[in-house]
Amino acid sequence: MNLPIQLLIGQIVAIFSLIPMVLYGNAVQWMIVGVMYFCIMTFGITMGYHRYLSHKVFEAPLWFEGIMMFFAHIMMVGPAIVWVANHREHHLFTDTDKDPHSPTHKGYFYAYFLQVFAKINFKYVRDLLKINRYRWQVKFYWAIMFTYAMILYALDPFALVYAWLAPAGLAKLVGSLVFSYSHRGGEPHSDWWLGIITFGEGFHKEHHENPRAVQNEKSDIAGIIIRNFFRTD
């Protein structure tokens, strides 16, 4: 079974895990879902895979890079090498027939849900391919996931839901709106409400106008964190 299918299955399981969370989750467990969702969306995707690795907006020590990589990893959107290659190609060919996940050319459902099937051009990540830790992530991608799952299960079997799958599924449902809804009409858009619930990722028009901007809008939480705690160019 190839990686895109594995990722899609993982994402579907994560999304459906929201059902038992709604049925059986208590207040403390929902609080953990919220914290994990924030960490996945802010540290993992927006700061980690996106602004740090894809666009090199800021510098970070290795220990914090590890934190960002972990939270992006458990969302099940693929290794950094794959995600970054796909995203850099998206910026080069935004909303054209060469865009790997344009809703105009690929369809809304594909852009929202099936981005994992986009062909990956590794020429866009030659810099990451030279670094052992990113190749290591590819090699041990599911082993890392399994280890995290076993740790959670040992602590509390239902933690698999509230400390991993439910927040990952929620991040997938919300984050994919940036790939799809934010590119309506064949061009990138910014939506304040989406920017707020993605902690900065939804301010998409500003991002495409200046991909290396530290902060895209005054309510850009990820940008505020980067500006105040990390070195930028």
HUTA-V369861 format. One record per residue. N is the residue number from 1. RES is the residue in one letter. PSI is psi in whole degrees, 0 to 359 (NA if undefined). Layout:
# HUTA-V369861
n->N res->RES psi->PSI
n->N res->RES psi->PSI
This chain:
# HUTA-V369861
n->1 res->M psi->127
n->2 res->N psi->168
n->3 res->L psi->313
n->4 res->P psi->318
n->5 res->I psi->319
n->6 res->Q psi->316
n->7 res->L psi->317
n->8 res->L psi->316
n->9 res->I psi->315
n->10 res->G psi->318
n->11 res->Q psi->321
n->12 res->I psi->316
n->13 res->V psi->317
n->14 res->A psi->316
n->15 res->I psi->315
n->16 res->F psi->344
n->17 res->S psi->345
n->18 res->L psi->337
n->19 res->I psi->305
n->20 res->P psi->333
n->21 res->M psi->317
n->22 res->V psi->321
n->23 res->L psi->324
n->24 res->Y psi->350
n->25 res->G psi->140
n->26 res->N psi->181
n->27 res->A psi->318
n->28 res->V psi->318
n->29 res->Q psi->323
n->30 res->W psi->328
n->31 res->M psi->320
n->32 res->I psi->320
n->33 res->V psi->315
n->34 res->G psi->317
n->35 res->V psi->316
n->36 res->M psi->321
n->37 res->Y psi->315
n->38 res->F psi->315
n->39 res->C psi->319
n->40 res->I psi->311
n->41 res->M psi->317
n->42 res->T psi->300
n->43 res->F psi->318
n->44 res->G psi->301
n->45 res->I psi->299
n->46 res->T psi->310
n->47 res->M psi->317
n->48 res->G psi->280
n->49 res->Y psi->323
n->50 res->H psi->289
n->51 res->R psi->328
n->52 res->Y psi->307
n->53 res->L psi->316
n->54 res->S psi->318
n->55 res->H psi->355
n->56 res->K psi->47
n->57 res->V psi->327
n->58 res->F psi->167
n->59 res->E psi->148
n->60 res->A psi->147
n->61 res->P psi->158
n->62 res->L psi->325
n->63 res->W psi->323
n->64 res->F psi->328
n->65 res->E psi->319
n->66 res->G psi->321
n->67 res->I psi->313
n->68 res->M psi->316
n->69 res->M psi->320
n->70 res->F psi->311
n->71 res->F psi->326
n->72 res->A psi->322
n->73 res->H psi->312
n->74 res->I psi->356
n->75 res->M psi->345
n->76 res->M psi->45
n->77 res->V psi->8
n->78 res->G psi->166
n->79 res->P psi->161
n->80 res->A psi->318
n->81 res->I psi->317
n->82 res->V psi->312
n->83 res->W psi->315
n->84 res->V psi->319
n->85 res->A psi->315
n->86 res->N psi->318
n->87 res->H psi->321
n->88 res->R psi->322
n->89 res->E psi->322
n->90 res->H psi->319
n->91 res->H psi->326
n->92 res->L psi->328
n->93 res->F psi->39
n->94 res->T psi->124
n->95 res->D psi->31
n->96 res->T psi->179
n->97 res->D psi->351
n->98 res->K psi->355
n->99 res->D psi->124
n->100 res->P psi->343
n->101 res->H psi->47
n->102 res->S psi->124
n->103 res->P psi->332
n->104 res->T psi->320
n->105 res->H psi->335
n->106 res->K psi->345
n->107 res->G psi->148
n->108 res->Y psi->317
n->109 res->F psi->318
n->110 res->Y psi->312
n->111 res->A psi->324
n->112 res->Y psi->320
n->113 res->F psi->336
n->114 res->L psi->24
n->115 res->Q psi->336
n->116 res->V psi->344
n->117 res->F psi->2
n->118 res->A psi->139
n->119 res->K psi->135
n->120 res->I psi->124
n->121 res->N psi->103
n->122 res->F psi->352
n->123 res->K psi->340
n->124 res->Y psi->354
n->125 res->V psi->37
n->126 res->R psi->328
n->127 res->D psi->318
n->128 res->L psi->328
n->129 res->L psi->340
n->130 res->K psi->352
n->131 res->I psi->122
n->132 res->N psi->320
n->133 res->R psi->333
n->134 res->Y psi->325
n->135 res->R psi->325
n->136 res->W psi->321
n->137 res->Q psi->320
n->138 res->V psi->313
n->139 res->K psi->321
n->140 res->F psi->27
n->141 res->Y psi->305
n->142 res->W psi->336
n->143 res->A psi->321
n->144 res->I psi->316
n->145 res->M psi->316
n->146 res->F psi->319
n->147 res->T psi->315
n->148 res->Y psi->319
n->149 res->A psi->319
n->150 res->M psi->322
n->151 res->I psi->314
n->152 res->L psi->316
n->153 res->Y psi->321
n->154 res->A psi->327
n->155 res->L psi->317
n->156 res->D psi->114
n->157 res->P psi->324
n->158 res->F psi->348
n->159 res->A psi->336
n->160 res->L psi->327
n->161 res->V psi->302
n->162 res->Y psi->340
n->163 res->A psi->5
n->164 res->W psi->288
n->165 res->L psi->313
n->166 res->A psi->311
n->167 res->P psi->325
n->168 res->A psi->319
n->169 res->G psi->319
n->170 res->L psi->319
n->171 res->A psi->323
n->172 res->K psi->313
n->173 res->L psi->318
n->174 res->V psi->313
n->175 res->G psi->327
n->176 res->S psi->343
n->177 res->L psi->332
n->178 res->V psi->322
n->179 res->F psi->328
n->180 res->S psi->288
n->181 res->Y psi->322
n->182 res->S psi->351
n->183 res->H psi->35
n->184 res->R psi->149
n->185 res->G psi->17
n->186 res->G psi->20
n->187 res->E psi->155
n->188 res->P psi->143
n->189 res->H psi->155
n->190 res->S psi->137
n->191 res->D psi->120
n->192 res->W psi->315
n->193 res->W psi->322
n->194 res->L psi->324
n->195 res->G psi->323
n->196 res->I psi->312
n->197 res->I psi->349
n->198 res->T psi->2
n->199 res->F psi->33
n->200 res->G psi->337
n->201 res->E psi->332
n->202 res->G psi->354
n->203 res->F psi->71
n->204 res->H psi->326
n->205 res->K psi->314
n->206 res->E psi->323
n->207 res->H psi->317
n->208 res->H psi->332
n->209 res->E psi->328
n->210 res->N psi->84
n->211 res->P psi->337
n->212 res->R psi->15
n->213 res->A psi->139
n->214 res->V psi->318
n->215 res->Q psi->123
n->216 res->N psi->338
n->217 res->E psi->160
n->218 res->K psi->337
n->219 res->S psi->13
n->220 res->D psi->94
n->221 res->I psi->315
n->222 res->A psi->319
n->223 res->G psi->322
n->224 res->I psi->317
n->225 res->I psi->313
n->226 res->I psi->314
n->227 res->R psi->325
n->228 res->N psi->342
n->229 res->F psi->354
n->230 res->F psi->158
n->231 res->R psi->131
n->232 res->T psi->164
n->233 res->D psi->NA
